[in-house]
Amino acid sequence: MPRPKSFNREKVVQQAMNVFWEHGYEATSISDLTEATSLKPGSLYNTFGSKHELYLESLDFYEKHVGSSLFAVLDEPVSGLEAIRQLFSQLIESSRVDPRGCFMHNAIMERSTCDEDVEQRACMGKVQGTAAFRRALARAAEAGEITVDKNSDDVARYLVGTVYAVRTLARTTDDREELEQVVRIALSVLV
């Protein structure tokens, strides 16, 4: 009879997420994961099936507990334009505080061209972010904060692209003013 599992799966996934986030998928070994989680290789494989499956579960954990909070501000009960500004302010701050960057963005850069599962998660994140921006843009247009002669779908996709650009740029500079200037120019298309 197999022994019952004596560990918290969510905690193990979170520990694995931190290893993948720090080193990336390719540079993370099973040994790194067993050290971080205190699981033996057999337990890791029996529970998660493979390093890849644990990686995907780590990405899902990140999106649920960390990543989705970025776009949540767009649905806060503030003006649409203010919500968009707050998102970018929080993005700049978090990009400067955590040198690891965004785990999902890192996964996209490392694996989306060779890993269909990561590509699907990236597309889902992009769709959710675009929808959240679209809702904030609609509120801003209704309140007369922005011009309404632009296609909101195109502008929402543009703003998601700006999120990716800021995340990438933040990996190469610690100059807050440089990041804020990028955002100011990006948001200038709204008015």
CYANA upper distance limits for C-alpha pairs under 8 A (distance plus 0.5 A):
  7 PHE  CA     12 VAL  CA      8.13
  8 ASN  CA     12 VAL  CA      6.84
  9 ARG  CA     13 VAL  CA      6.67
 10 GLU  CA     14 GLN  CA      6.64
 11 LYS  CA     15 GLN  CA      6.67
 12 VAL  CA     16 ALA  CA      6.62
 12 VAL  CA     37 THR  CA      6.03
 13 VAL  CA     17 MET  CA      6.43
 13 VAL  CA     54 LEU  CA      7.58
 13 VAL  CA     57 GLU  CA      7.38
 13 VAL  CA     58 SER  CA      6.06
 13 VAL  CA     61 PHE  CA      7.82
 14 GLN  CA     18 ASN  CA      6.84
 14 GLN  CA     58 SER  CA      7.12
 14 GLN  CA     61 PHE  CA      7.64
 15 GLN  CA     19 VAL  CA      7.13
 15 GLN  CA     36 ALA  CA      6.66
 15 GLN  CA     37 THR  CA      6.45
 16 ALA  CA     20 PHE  CA      6.73
 16 ALA  CA     33 LEU  CA      6.43
 16 ALA  CA     36 ALA  CA      7.27
 16 ALA  CA     37 THR  CA      7.22
 16 ALA  CA     54 LEU  CA      8.02
 16 ALA  CA     55 TYR  CA      8.12
 16 ALA  CA     58 SER  CA      7.18
 17 MET  CA     21 TRP  CA      6.33
 17 MET  CA     55 TYR  CA      7.62
 17 MET  CA     58 SER  CA      5.26
 17 MET  CA     59 LEU  CA      7.61
 17 MET  CA     61 PHE  CA      8.36
 17 MET  CA     62 TYR  CA      7.88
 18 ASN  CA     22 GLU  CA      6.52
 19 VAL  CA     23 HIS  CA      6.62
 19 VAL  CA     24 GLY  CA      8.14
 19 VAL  CA     28 THR  CA      7.51
 19 VAL  CA     32 ASP  CA      7.83
 19 VAL  CA     33 LEU  CA      7.43
 19 VAL  CA     36 ALA  CA      7.80
 20 PHE  CA     24 GLY  CA      5.23
 20 PHE  CA     25 TYR  CA      6.06
 20 PHE  CA     28 THR  CA      6.71
 20 PHE  CA     55 TYR  CA      7.70
 21 TRP  CA    100 ARG  CA      7.23
 21 TRP  CA    103 PHE  CA      5.86
 21 TRP  CA    106 ASN  CA      8.13
 22 GLU  CA    100 ARG  CA      6.60
 23 HIS  CA     27 ALA  CA      6.17
 23 HIS  CA     28 THR  CA      6.45
 24 GLY  CA     28 THR  CA      6.74
 24 GLY  CA    106 ASN  CA      7.90
 24 GLY  CA    107 ALA  CA      7.78
 24 GLY  CA    110 GLU  CA      8.00
 25 TYR  CA     55 TYR  CA      7.82
 25 TYR  CA    107 ALA  CA      8.24
 25 TYR  CA    110 GLU  CA      8.30
 28 THR  CA     32 ASP  CA      6.63
 28 THR  CA     33 LEU  CA      7.82
 29 SER  CA     33 LEU  CA      6.97
 30 ILE  CA     34 THR  CA      6.59
 30 ILE  CA     41 PRO  CA      7.61
 30 ILE  CA     51 LYS  CA      7.54
 31 SER  CA     35 GLU  CA      6.54
 31 SER  CA     41 PRO  CA      8.31
 32 ASP  CA     36 ALA  CA      6.70
 33 LEU  CA     37 THR  CA      6.50
 34 THR  CA     38 SER  CA      5.85
 34 THR  CA     39 LEU  CA      5.49
 34 THR  CA     40 LYS  CA      6.34
 34 THR  CA     41 PRO  CA      6.81
 34 THR  CA     44 LEU  CA      7.89
 35 GLU  CA     39 LEU  CA      7.74
 39 LEU  CA     43 SER  CA      6.56
 39 LEU  CA     44 LEU  CA      6.66
 40 LYS  CA     44 LEU  CA      6.79
 41 PRO  CA     45 TYR  CA      6.67
 42 GLY  CA     46 ASN  CA      6.41
 43 SER  CA     47 THR  CA      6.41
 44 LEU  CA     48 PHE  CA      6.42
 44 LEU  CA     49 GLY  CA      7.85
 44 LEU  CA     50 SER  CA      8.22
 45 TYR  CA     49 GLY  CA      5.05
 45 TYR  CA     50 SER  CA      5.99
 45 TYR  CA     51 LYS  CA      8.20
 48 PHE  CA     53 GLU  CA      6.50
 48 PHE  CA     54 LEU  CA      6.13
 49 GLY  CA     53 GLU  CA      6.84
 49 GLY  CA     54 LEU  CA      8.15
 50 SER  CA     54 LEU  CA      6.86
 51 LYS  CA     55 TYR  CA      6.61
 52 HIS  CA     56 LEU  CA      6.74
 53 GLU  CA     57 GLU  CA      6.67
 54 LEU  CA     58 SER  CA      6.54
 55 TYR  CA     59 LEU  CA      6.74
 56 LEU  CA     60 ASP  CA      6.75
 56 LEU  CA    117 ASP  CA      8.05
 56 LEU  CA    118 VAL  CA      7.87
 57 GLU  CA     61 PHE  CA      6.60
 58 SER  CA     62 TYR  CA      6.63
 59 LEU  CA     63 GLU  CA      6.72
 59 LEU  CA    103 PHE  CA      7.93
 59 LEU  CA    104 MET  CA      7.15
 60 ASP  CA     64 LYS  CA      6.66
 61 PHE  CA     65 HIS  CA      6.54
 61 PHE  CA     66 VAL  CA      8.43
 62 TYR  CA     66 VAL  CA      5.66
 62 TYR  CA     67 GLY  CA      6.38
 62 TYR  CA    103 PHE  CA      7.78
 62 TYR  CA    104 MET  CA      8.16
 63 GLU  CA     67 GLY  CA      4.80
 63 GLU  CA     68 SER  CA      5.88
 63 GLU  CA    104 MET  CA      8.07
 64 LYS  CA     68 SER  CA      6.46
 65 HIS  CA     69 SER  CA      7.91
 66 VAL  CA     70 LEU  CA      8.24
 67 GLY  CA     71 PHE  CA      8.47
 67 GLY  CA    102 CYS  CA      8.19
 67 GLY  CA    104 MET  CA      8.04
 68 SER  CA     72 ALA  CA      6.90
 69 SER  CA     73 VAL  CA      7.58
 70 LEU  CA     87 LEU  CA      6.99
 70 LEU  CA     90 GLN  CA      8.08
 70 LEU  CA     91 LEU  CA      7.70
 71 PHE  CA     75 ASP  CA      8.27
 71 PHE  CA     87 LEU  CA      7.46
 71 PHE  CA    129 GLY  CA      6.63
 71 PHE  CA    132 ALA  CA      6.92
 71 PHE  CA    133 PHE  CA      8.38
 72 ALA  CA     76 GLU  CA      7.53
 72 ALA  CA    132 ALA  CA      8.23
 73 VAL  CA     83 ALA  CA      6.53
 73 VAL  CA     84 ILE  CA      8.37
 73 VAL  CA     86 GLN  CA      7.65
 73 VAL  CA     87 LEU  CA      6.63
 74 LEU  CA     80 GLY  CA      7.62
 74 LEU  CA     83 ALA  CA      5.46
 74 LEU  CA     84 ILE  CA      6.65
 74 LEU  CA     87 LEU  CA      7.42
 74 LEU  CA    132 ALA  CA      6.54
 74 LEU  CA    133 PHE  CA      7.07
 74 LEU  CA    135 ARG  CA      8.11
 74 LEU  CA    136 ALA  CA      6.23
 75 ASP  CA     83 ALA  CA      7.92
 75 ASP  CA    132 ALA  CA      7.57
 75 ASP  CA    135 ARG  CA      8.02
 75 ASP  CA    136 ALA  CA      7.35
 76 GLU  CA     83 ALA  CA      7.30
 78 VAL  CA     82 GLU  CA      6.88
 78 VAL  CA     83 ALA  CA      6.61
 79 SER  CA     83 ALA  CA      6.63
 79 SER  CA    136 ALA  CA      8.27
 79 SER  CA    139 ARG  CA      7.27
 79 SER  CA    140 ALA  CA      6.78
 79 SER  CA    143 ALA  CA      8.28
 80 GLY  CA     84 ILE  CA      6.86
 80 GLY  CA    135 ARG  CA      8.35
 80 GLY  CA    136 ALA  CA      4.81
 80 GLY  CA    137 LEU  CA      6.33
 80 GLY  CA    138 ALA  CA      7.82
 80 GLY  CA    139 ARG  CA      5.47
 80 GLY  CA    140 ALA  CA      4.79
 80 GLY  CA    141 ALA  CA      8.50
 80 GLY  CA    145 GLU  CA      8.47
 81 LEU  CA     85 ARG  CA      6.76
 81 LEU  CA    136 ALA  CA      7.44
 81 LEU  CA    137 LEU  CA      7.55
 81 LEU  CA    139 ARG  CA      8.49
 81 LEU  CA    140 ALA  CA      5.88
 81 LEU  CA    145 GLU  CA      7.12
 81 LEU  CA    146 ILE  CA      8.14
 82 GLU  CA     86 GLN  CA      6.54
 83 ALA  CA     87 LEU  CA      6.67
 83 ALA  CA    136 ALA  CA      7.42
 84 ILE  CA     88 PHE  CA      7.01
 84 ILE  CA    133 PHE  CA      7.96
 84 ILE  CA    136 ALA  CA      7.49
 85 ARG  CA     89 SER  CA      6.66
 86 GLN  CA     90 GLN  CA      6.53
 87 LEU  CA     91 LEU  CA      6.51
 88 PHE  CA     92 ILE  CA      6.59
 88 PHE  CA    163 VAL  CA      8.02
 88 PHE  CA    183 VAL  CA      7.52
 89 SER  CA     93 GLU  CA      6.75
 89 SER  CA    180 GLU  CA      8.50
 90 GLN  CA     94 SER  CA      6.50
 91 LEU  CA     95 SER  CA      6.42
 91 LEU  CA    163 VAL  CA      8.19
 91 LEU  CA    166 VAL  CA      8.39
 91 LEU  CA    167 ARG  CA      8.26
 92 ILE  CA     96 ARG  CA      6.73
 92 ILE  CA    166 VAL  CA      7.84
 92 ILE  CA    167 ARG  CA      8.46
 92 ILE  CA    170 ALA  CA      8.12
 92 ILE  CA    176 ARG  CA      7.77
 92 ILE  CA    179 LEU  CA      7.26
 92 ILE  CA    180 GLU  CA      8.01
 93 GLU  CA     97 VAL  CA      6.69
 94 SER  CA     98 ASP  CA      6.57
 95 SER  CA     99 PRO  CA      7.43
 95 SER  CA    101 GLY  CA      6.28
 95 SER  CA    102 CYS  CA      8.16
 95 SER  CA    167 ARG  CA      6.96
 95 SER  CA    170 ALA  CA      6.45
 95 SER  CA    171 ARG  CA      8.26
 96 ARG  CA    170 ALA  CA      7.22
 96 ARG  CA    174 ASP  CA      6.94
 96 ARG  CA    176 ARG  CA      8.27
 99 PRO  CA    171 ARG  CA      7.75
101 GLY  CA    105 HIS  CA      8.09
101 GLY  CA    106 ASN  CA      7.70
101 GLY  CA    167 ARG  CA      7.34
101 GLY  CA    170 ALA  CA      8.38
101 GLY  CA    171 ARG  CA      7.39
102 CYS  CA    106 ASN  CA      6.60
102 CYS  CA    167 ARG  CA      7.76
103 PHE  CA    107 ALA  CA      6.65
104 MET  CA    108 ILE  CA      6.64
104 MET  CA    122 ALA  CA      7.81
105 HIS  CA    109 MET  CA      6.74
105 HIS  CA    164 TYR  CA      7.86
105 HIS  CA    167 ARG  CA      8.18
106 ASN  CA    110 GLU  CA      6.62
107 ALA  CA    111 ARG  CA      6.05
107 ALA  CA    112 SER  CA      7.42
107 ALA  CA    118 VAL  CA      7.53
108 ILE  CA    112 SER  CA      5.28
108 ILE  CA    113 THR  CA      8.47
108 ILE  CA    118 VAL  CA      7.29
108 ILE  CA    119 GLU  CA      7.46
108 ILE  CA    122 ALA  CA      6.97
111 ARG  CA    115 ASP  CA      5.97
111 ARG  CA    118 VAL  CA      7.00
111 ARG  CA    119 GLU  CA      8.12
112 SER  CA    116 GLU  CA      7.12
112 SER  CA    117 ASP  CA      8.44
112 SER  CA    118 VAL  CA      5.84
112 SER  CA    119 GLU  CA      5.00
112 SER  CA    122 ALA  CA      8.06
113 THR  CA    119 GLU  CA      7.61
115 ASP  CA    119 GLU  CA      6.78
116 GLU  CA    120 GLN  CA      6.59
117 ASP  CA    121 ARG  CA      6.90
118 VAL  CA    122 ALA  CA      6.61
119 GLU  CA    123 CYS  CA      6.64
120 GLN  CA    124 MET  CA      6.66
121 ARG  CA    125 GLY  CA      6.66
122 ALA  CA    126 LYS  CA      6.66
123 CYS  CA    127 VAL  CA      6.65
124 MET  CA    128 GLN  CA      6.69
125 GLY  CA    129 GLY  CA      6.54
126 LYS  CA    130 THR  CA      6.49
126 LYS  CA    160 VAL  CA      7.46
127 VAL  CA    131 ALA  CA      6.65
128 GLN  CA    132 ALA  CA      6.73
129 GLY  CA    133 PHE  CA      6.69
129 GLY  CA    160 VAL  CA      6.90
130 THR  CA    134 ARG  CA      6.54
130 THR  CA    153 ASP  CA      7.98
130 THR  CA    156 ALA  CA      5.63
130 THR  CA    157 ARG  CA      6.05
130 THR  CA    159 LEU  CA      8.32
130 THR  CA    160 VAL  CA      6.74
131 ALA  CA    135 ARG  CA      6.81
131 ALA  CA    156 ALA  CA      7.89
132 ALA  CA    136 ALA  CA      6.94
133 PHE  CA    137 LEU  CA      6.50
133 PHE  CA    156 ALA  CA      5.65
133 PHE  CA    159 LEU  CA      7.83
133 PHE  CA    160 VAL  CA      8.32
134 ARG  CA    138 ALA  CA      6.61
134 ARG  CA    152 SER  CA      6.53
134 ARG  CA    153 ASP  CA      6.97
134 ARG  CA    155 VAL  CA      8.45
134 ARG  CA    156 ALA  CA      5.89
135 ARG  CA    139 ARG  CA      6.92
136 ALA  CA    140 ALA  CA      6.66
137 LEU  CA    141 ALA  CA      6.52
137 LEU  CA    146 ILE  CA      8.45
137 LEU  CA    152 SER  CA      7.26
137 LEU  CA    156 ALA  CA      8.10
138 ALA  CA    142 GLU  CA      6.55
138 ALA  CA    152 SER  CA      8.08
139 ARG  CA    143 ALA  CA      6.68
140 ALA  CA    144 GLY  CA      6.72
140 ALA  CA    145 GLU  CA      5.56
140 ALA  CA    146 ILE  CA      6.42
141 ALA  CA    145 GLU  CA      6.29
141 ALA  CA    146 ILE  CA      5.71
141 ALA  CA    147 THR  CA      6.94
141 ALA  CA    148 VAL  CA      6.27
145 GLU  CA    191 VAL  CA      7.94
146 ILE  CA    190 LEU  CA      5.91
146 ILE  CA    191 VAL  CA      5.37
147 THR  CA    190 LEU  CA      6.87
147 THR  CA    191 VAL  CA      6.04
150 LYS  CA    154 ASP  CA      8.31
150 LYS  CA    155 VAL  CA      7.67
151 ASN  CA    155 VAL  CA      6.81
152 SER  CA    156 ALA  CA      6.36
153 ASP  CA    157 ARG  CA      6.71
154 ASP  CA    158 TYR  CA      6.61
155 VAL  CA    159 LEU  CA      6.66
156 ALA  CA    160 VAL  CA      6.84
157 ARG  CA    161 GLY  CA      6.71
158 TYR  CA    162 THR  CA      6.73
159 LEU  CA    163 VAL  CA      6.83
159 LEU  CA    186 ALA  CA      8.09
160 VAL  CA    164 TYR  CA      7.04
161 GLY  CA    165 ALA  CA      6.67
162 THR  CA    166 VAL  CA      6.56
162 THR  CA    183 VAL  CA      8.07
162 THR  CA    186 ALA  CA      7.55
163 VAL  CA    167 ARG  CA      6.71
164 TYR  CA    168 THR  CA      6.67
165 ALA  CA    169 LEU  CA      6.52
166 VAL  CA    170 ALA  CA      6.38
166 VAL  CA    179 LEU  CA      7.02
166 VAL  CA    182 VAL  CA      8.02
166 VAL  CA    183 VAL  CA      8.35
167 ARG  CA    171 ARG  CA      7.19
168 THR  CA    172 THR  CA      7.72
169 LEU  CA    173 THR  CA      6.94
169 LEU  CA    179 LEU  CA      7.92
170 ALA  CA    174 ASP  CA      7.04
170 ALA  CA    179 LEU  CA      7.61
175 ASP  CA    179 LEU  CA      7.28
176 ARG  CA    180 GLU  CA      6.64
177 GLU  CA    181 GLN  CA      6.50
178 GLU  CA    182 VAL  CA      6.96
179 LEU  CA    183 VAL  CA      6.95
180 GLU  CA    184 ARG  CA      6.59
181 GLN  CA    185 ILE  CA      6.70
182 VAL  CA    186 ALA  CA      6.66
183 VAL  CA    187 LEU  CA      6.51
184 ARG  CA    188 SER  CA      6.65
185 ILE  CA    189 VAL  CA      8.00
187 LEU  CA    191 VAL  CA      8.24
